[in-house]
Amino acid sequence: MQLPTLRQMQYFVALAETGSFSRAAASCGVTQSTLSDAVRQLEETIGVSLVERANRLVALTAAGEASLPRMKALLVDTRELMDAARSSHAPLAGRIRLGVIPSIAPYFLPRVLPQLRQAYPGLKLHLREDLTRPMLDDLRAGRLDAVLIALPAPVDGLVVEKVAEDSLLVAVPGEHPLAGRQVVGARELAAETLLLLEDGHCLSDHVRAAAPELAARESDEIRASSLTTLVQMVDNGLGITFLPRIATEAGILSGTQIALMSIEQREARRSLALCWRRGTSRDQDFRLLADHLGRFALEPVRAAS
């Protein structure tokens, strides 16, 4: 019995994801006719129509919708098989596609990567910076191998290995009446304007959880797209915010007059974690990577109570 090829399935998945023969062909690096012929051959091999073709619009048939997740899973398993085979001769070798959120990547990775390259010279780390939810989607779909994110986050069904804790510190302008204090009570911040990152950044959710009393003072009109912009807003007196310790220790406050303090009798922090798909053949590699990341934590993971 003739079986479909992986390449045919790859082309079909690309077509389903892009909704266009031309865009799918471009993403696969082939001509449109080559991709179209491969999809037709796939349909002939399995004996059902997978795609409706009309007026240049591409829609999946019921059989196509049902087949898509299975073909995606087969492609993910195949990629993992190849990566595992390439890395079998040494730990943490071969390609790992690692996603990292923006509030971690520029502050934590420079501490880690030079030693990681030295310890595992055969590792080819492909880095991508993005927001938490799209990266988790890509991880589950096999477009990423692991992600370094901050908890809490929607990580159901994934392997989650905490690598560090990260305190959230109150940041106020240098001329603020609270500047110079080491600790501040939550009630003392009740009248302040709280500045946060744009929606989609998990750090904003972590700040809301750390200081729910300030939710009513959250600015709806002033939002930052990055921590660097957020720092400049605070330094110019537009409000206060919370900053991760890994960012402040990495020098994000350089050139500003911003003062930092902790919230009194309050545990304001997030956990940094490496996540990967359950059942992957490279589980041991990812545990090694998590262990390496943990060695450079400013705040080690606390033992479960």
C-alpha positions in Angstrom: 0.0 0.0 0.0 1.3 3.4 -1.0 1.8 5.8 1.9 1.8 9.6 1.9 5.2 11.3 2.1 6.2 13.7 4.9 6.9 16.4 2.3 3.3 16.1 1.0 2.0 16.4 4.5 4.3 19.4 5.1 2.9 21.2 2.1 -0.7 20.4 3.1 -0.1 21.8 6.7 1.5 24.9 5.2 -1.5 25.4 2.9 -3.9 25.0 5.8 -2.0 27.5 8.0 -1.6 30.1 5.3 -4.9 29.7 3.5 -3.2 30.4 0.2 -1.3 28.3 -2.4 1.1 31.1 -3.1 1.9 31.9 0.5 2.2 28.2 1.4 4.6 27.7 -1.6 6.7 30.7 -0.5 6.9 29.5 3.1 8.1 26.1 1.9 10.5 27.5 -0.7 8.9 25.8 -3.7 6.9 26.8 -6.7 3.1 27.0 -6.4 2.7 24.3 -9.0 5.0 22.0 -7.1 3.0 22.5 -3.9 -0.3 22.1 -5.6 0.8 18.9 -7.3 2.0 17.5 -4.0 -1.3 18.2 -2.3 -3.2 16.5 -5.1 -1.0 13.5 -4.8 -1.6 13.4 -1.1 -5.4 13.4 -1.7 -5.1 10.7 -4.3 -3.0 8.5 -2.0 -5.4 8.7 1.0 -8.4 8.7 -1.2 -10.3 11.8 0.0 -10.4 15.5 -0.9 -8.7 17.6 1.7 -9.0 21.1 0.1 -11.9 23.0 -1.6 -10.6 25.1 -4.4 -12.8 27.9 -5.7 -12.1 31.4 -6.7 -8.6 31.3 -5.4 -10.0 30.8 -1.9 -8.7 27.8 0.0 -10.9 26.0 2.5 -10.4 22.6 4.1 -13.0 19.9 3.7 -14.3 18.0 6.7 -11.7 15.3 5.9 -9.0 18.0 5.7 -10.0 19.4 9.1 -9.9 16.0 10.6 -6.5 15.1 9.1 -4.7 18.3 9.9 -3.9 17.7 13.6 -2.7 14.2 12.9 -0.4 15.4 10.1 0.9 18.2 12.4 1.6 15.6 15.1 3.5 13.3 12.6 5.6 16.2 11.5 6.4 17.2 15.0 7.4 13.6 15.9 9.6 13.4 12.8 11.4 16.6 13.6 12.0 15.4 17.2 13.3 12.1 15.9 15.8 13.9 13.6 16.9 16.3 16.4 17.3 13.4 18.9 19.3 11.4 16.4 21.6 14.3 15.7 22.2 14.9 19.4 22.5 11.2 20.5 26.3 11.3 20.5 26.4 14.1 23.1 24.1 15.8 25.6 22.5 19.1 24.5 23.7 18.9 21.0 21.9 19.7 17.8 19.2 22.3 17.2 16.9 23.6 19.9 14.3 26.3 19.0 13.9 28.3 22.2 11.3 31.0 22.7 11.8 33.6 25.4 9.5 36.4 26.6 10.7 40.0 26.3 10.8 40.6 30.0 13.4 37.8 30.4 15.4 37.6 27.2 17.6 40.7 27.3 18.2 40.5 31.0 18.8 36.8 31.8 20.2 35.3 28.6 23.4 37.4 28.5 24.3 35.8 31.9 23.6 32.3 30.6 24.5 32.0 26.9 28.3 32.4 27.0 28.7 29.6 29.5 26.1 27.5 27.8 28.0 27.6 24.5 31.2 26.7 26.3 29.7 23.8 28.2 27.8 22.4 25.1 29.6 23.4 21.9 27.5 21.1 19.8 24.3 23.0 20.7 22.7 25.1 18.0 20.3 27.4 19.9 17.8 29.2 17.7 16.3 32.0 19.8 12.9 33.7 19.3 11.5 36.5 21.4 7.7 36.8 21.7 4.8 37.1 24.1 3.8 34.2 26.2 0.5 33.0 24.6 1.7 32.9 21.0 4.9 31.1 22.0 2.9 28.5 24.0 0.7 28.0 20.9 3.9 27.5 18.8 5.4 25.1 21.4 2.3 22.9 21.3 2.2 23.0 17.5 5.8 21.9 17.3 7.2 25.2 15.9 9.2 25.7 19.0 11.0 23.1 21.1 11.0 24.8 24.5 10.0 28.2 26.0 11.4 30.2 28.8 8.5 32.1 30.4 7.3 33.5 33.7 4.6 31.8 35.9 1.7 31.8 36.4 0.8 31.1 32.8 -1.5 28.7 30.9 0.9 25.7 30.8 -1.6 22.8 31.1 -0.3 19.6 29.6 3.3 20.8 29.4 6.4 19.8 31.4 7.2 22.8 33.5 10.6 23.1 35.2 11.2 26.2 37.4 14.7 27.7 37.0 14.5 30.9 39.1 12.4 33.2 41.2 12.3 36.9 40.3 11.1 39.6 42.7 8.9 42.4 41.5 10.1 45.8 42.9 8.2 49.0 43.2 9.8 51.7 41.0 9.1 55.4 41.7 10.6 58.6 40.2 13.6 59.9 42.1 11.8 63.0 43.4 8.9 61.0 44.7 8.2 61.3 48.5 8.7 57.6 48.9 12.1 57.6 47.2 14.8 56.5 49.6 12.6 54.0 51.4 13.5 50.3 51.4 10.0 49.1 52.1 6.6 50.6 51.4 3.1 49.6 52.5 0.5 48.8 49.8 -1.8 51.4 51.2 0.8 54.1 50.7 0.6 53.4 46.9 -3.2 53.6 46.7 -3.3 57.1 45.2 -0.5 56.5 42.6 -1.0 56.0 38.9 0.1 52.4 38.0 1.9 52.1 34.6 2.0 48.7 32.9 3.0 47.1 29.7 0.6 46.7 26.8 -2.0 43.9 27.0 -0.5 40.6 26.1 2.6 40.9 28.3 2.2 38.5 31.2 4.2 40.8 33.4 1.2 43.1 33.6 -0.9 40.2 35.0 1.8 39.4 37.5 1.9 43.0 38.7 -1.9 43.0 39.1 -1.7 39.8 41.1 1.1 41.3 43.3 -0.8 44.5 44.1 -4.6 44.0 43.5 -5.3 47.2 45.5 -3.7 49.2 42.7 -6.0 47.8 40.0 -8.3 50.8 40.2 -5.3 53.1 39.7 -4.1 51.4 36.5 -3.7 53.8 33.6 -5.8 53.0 30.6 -4.3 55.7 28.5 -0.6 55.3 29.1 0.9 51.8 28.2 4.4 50.8 27.3 5.5 48.4 24.7 8.7 47.4 26.5 10.3 47.6 29.9 12.8 50.2 28.6 9.9 52.5 27.7 8.2 51.8 31.0 11.3 52.9 32.8 11.4 56.2 30.9 7.8 56.9 31.7 8.4 56.4 35.4 11.6 58.4 35.3 9.6 61.3 33.8 7.0 61.3 36.5 4.1 59.7 34.7 3.4 57.2 37.4 4.9 54.2 39.2 5.4 50.6 38.2 6.8 47.2 39.2 10.1 46.0 37.7 11.6 42.5 37.7 14.8 42.2 39.7 16.6 40.5 36.8 16.0 43.7 34.7 17.2 46.1 37.4 20.3 44.0 38.1 21.0 44.0 34.4 21.2 47.8 34.4 17.8 48.9 32.9 17.8 51.9 35.3 21.1 53.2 34.1 20.9 57.0 33.5 17.7 57.4 35.5 16.9 58.6 39.0 14.3 55.9 39.7 14.2 54.5 43.2 13.3 50.9 44.0 11.6 49.3 47.1 9.7 46.3 48.2 6.1 46.0 49.4 5.8 45.5 53.1 4.7 42.1 54.2 4.0 41.1 50.7 5.6 38.5 48.5 5.7 40.1 45.1 7.5 37.9 42.6 7.2 35.6 39.6 8.8 32.3 38.8 10.9 31.8 35.6 10.3 28.4 34.1 11.4 26.3 31.1 8.5 24.4 29.4 8.4 21.7 26.8 6.0 19.1 25.4 5.3 16.1 27.5 6.6 12.9 25.9 9.2 14.4 23.7 12.2 12.3 23.0 14.5 15.2 24.1 13.2 15.4 27.6 16.7 14.8 29.1 18.2 17.6 27.0 15.6 20.0 28.2 16.2 19.0 31.8 19.9 19.6 31.3 19.1 23.0 29.8 16.8 23.9 32.8 19.5 22.9 35.2 22.0 25.1 33.4 19.7 28.1 33.4 19.0 27.6 37.2 22.8 27.9 37.9 22.6 31.6 36.9 19.5 32.5 38.9 19.7 35.7 41.0 17.1 34.1 43.2 17.1 30.3 43.4 13.8 28.3 43.2 12.4 28.0 46.7 11.6 24.5 48.0 7.9 23.7 48.0 6.2 24.2 51.4 
